[in-house]
Amino acid sequence: MEKVYLKKEYCSGCSACYNSCPTKAIHMKPDEEGFLYPVIDQSLCVDCNKCVNICPLICEGNYKQKAEPAFLVAKHKSEEVLMNSTSGGAFTALSDVILREGGVIYGVDYDDDFRVLHRRTETIEGRNRMRVSKYVQSNIGNIFEQIKKDLMDKRTVLFTGTPCQDAGLRAYMGDSPLTENLYVCDLICHSIPSPLIWEDYKKLLEKEHGGKLTDIQFRSKIIDWSRENSNKTFLFKTSSSEDIHNDERFYKLFFGAKTITRPSCSECQFTDIHRASDITIADYWGIEKYAPEWMDTKGVSVILVNNEKGAELLQKCSKELKYEKRPKEESFTEQQRLSEPVQFPEDRDKFWNDYREHGFEYIIEQLTK
Ligand SMILES: Cc1cc2nc3c(=O)[nH]c(=O)nc-3n(C[C@H](O)[C@H](O)[C@H](O)COP(=O)(O)OP(=O)(O)OC[C@H]3O[C@@H](n4cnc5c(N)ncnc54)[C@H](O)[C@@H]3O)c2cc1C
């Protein structure tokens, strides 16, 4: 096999092929935009075709559930949880159920240099590090293999990720009976930004403020939770002082502008109410219009219960999570990513040409002139 994918739009970097290759012939390599793609070592490949046969973007049905989900509004009862979560704290409630039962959580964390990656944890502290959205594509590494090992050890596992990553895990697990103890949770995902631009942005913050970055929070609750405010709440600290800084550039100039989004997001197969997960979590945008009694300036979640497993998990957190059913039309109206992929701006190619030719600081200068 020469290539797992035909063109970049057909690879989400979910890493299912890398984790599944029986001869370890595949490794994930960053391209010039910093996104990981599978590369096949021809000397190890035995042409078994497993990588393409399981690929969630190729295989029929994309591992999505057939039934329509139930839509719910939800909010954690603890103010502390709300203040330390992106939305209404659904992730904390769901993961607490698994931790209480002695299970394992897989979610997105930072390494020591604030690179974004998937990690495994069995502790509250480890889980708390996974809280709050990191708007950068995470490196899955060999996490799917670790999940299989946990399931073989009879542990219950909750995996959280973007919709394509969830489908990647489904692809990797296939119809294994081990999945009985696996809970899969995804987010409604706007699109996923480049880890390379994230690296440059962090370097810029360190250059401007001195020292090394010591703390980062993409979606803090320094101001009221609302769609309009969500691009104003990025906080960070560096080792040069105890000051907490607020910076809007990553969100406004890049994530919001959609120039640094992965090519496959423009043809995303998962912008659908049929999910590859058991349960889906996101922000309940518009709740102040539809059910003002649910509005909370500290955050509100929408939850899609995609199957029986999702319903069972949700039911187990009814002590800490308040929730009730809502009409699906509300989410259809507010969440574009339930029906259509992101559209790239016309200047995406120009952005990357300028980046390659002149570098990141030139781009920042141009965009802030
Ligand atoms: C790239 C991205 C795009 C998103 N787009 C939308 C959107 O268009 N509309 C919307 O309503 N919500 C979107 N969300 C989801 C939203 O931001 C919250 O993550 C979600 O509502 C969960 O909030 P919470 O309070 O329940 O959990 P929190 O306690 O805030 O937990 C965050 C959860 O997100 C996971 N996570 C964090 N960063 C990443 C990442 N880079 N990749 C995969 N998983 C990650 C963590 O593992 C954890 O499970 C997006 C999230 C991400 C990461």
The ligand as a Gaussian input file, in Angstrom:
#p B3LYP/6-31G(d) Opt

LIG

0 1
 C      -11.641000      22.059000      18.733000
 C      -12.968000      22.165000      19.439000
 C      -14.055000      22.708000      18.754000
 C      -15.293000      22.828000      19.396000
 N      -16.363000      23.352000      18.693000
 C      -17.562000      23.497000      19.314000
 C      -18.700000      24.049000      18.612000
 O      -18.613000      24.393000      17.428000
 N      -19.871000      24.184000      19.302000
 C      -19.978000      23.823000      20.616000
 O      -21.043000      23.994000      21.201000
 N      -18.953000      23.256000      21.275000
 C      -17.747000      23.092000      20.671000
 N      -16.696000      22.516000      21.339000
 C      -16.967000      21.881000      22.642000
 C      -16.931000      22.833000      23.829000
 O      -15.887000      23.775000      23.653000
 C      -16.669000      22.049000      25.137000
 O      -15.492000      21.274000      24.995000
 C      -17.740000      21.082000      25.485000
 O      -18.958000      21.767000      25.599000
 C      -17.442000      20.367000      26.823000
 O      -17.551000      21.272000      27.872000
 P      -17.688000      20.757000      29.364000
 O      -17.920000      21.944000      30.242000
 O      -18.663000      19.627000      29.446000
 O      -16.276000      20.040000      29.580000
 P      -14.847000      20.531000      30.015000
 O      -14.645000      20.189000      31.459000
 O      -14.526000      21.872000      29.569000
 O      -13.971000      19.417000      29.233000
 C      -13.440000      19.599000      27.961000
 C      -13.539000      18.292000      27.219000
 O      -13.038000      18.504000      25.905000
 C      -11.991000      17.572000      25.615000
 N      -11.032000      18.312000      24.787000
 C      -10.356000      19.437000      25.116000
 N       -9.590000      19.835000      24.093000
 C       -9.771000      18.937000      23.094000
 C       -9.203000      18.791000      21.789000
 N       -8.315000      19.632000      21.291000
 N       -9.606000      17.732000      21.046000
 C      -10.495000      16.822000      21.528000
 N      -11.066000      16.920000      22.760000
 C      -10.701000      17.972000      23.535000
 C      -11.416000      17.154000      26.964000
 O      -10.815000      15.893000      26.883000
 C      -12.697000      17.156000      27.810000
 O      -13.381000      15.960000      27.615000
 C      -15.445000      22.393000      20.737000
 C      -14.337000      21.871000      21.416000
 C      -13.110000      21.742000      20.786000
 C      -11.915000      21.162000      21.540000

